[in-house]
Amino acid sequence: MKPHLIIFGILIAGFIAFNLFLQSDSDRTNTAINIIYASVLFGYISFLAYTLLRKMKK
């Protein structure tokens, strides 16, 4: 489970770094990138929850 949390931490750090330092000039592009990145983060959270529930079932 620890590698999953490390990957999640890296994804969160990337999201924060993008929003603080790497924004593009267009607001529409920033919004699109934020929506896609947030979708990936929520998908990874659901994967973590599924993995945890599967481990608890055993």
C-alpha positions, 0 to 999 in steps of 0.5 A: 500500500505504501507505493500507492501512497507515494505515487498519490503524493507525487500526483498531488505535488504535480498538481500543486506545482502546475497550479503555482508555477506552470500555468499557461497563458490561456484560462481555458487551457488551464481549466481543461488541464485542471479538470483532466488532472483532477479526474486522474486524481479522483480515479486514482483515489477510487483505485486505492479504495478498491484495492483497500477493500479487496485487501480487507475482504481477504 
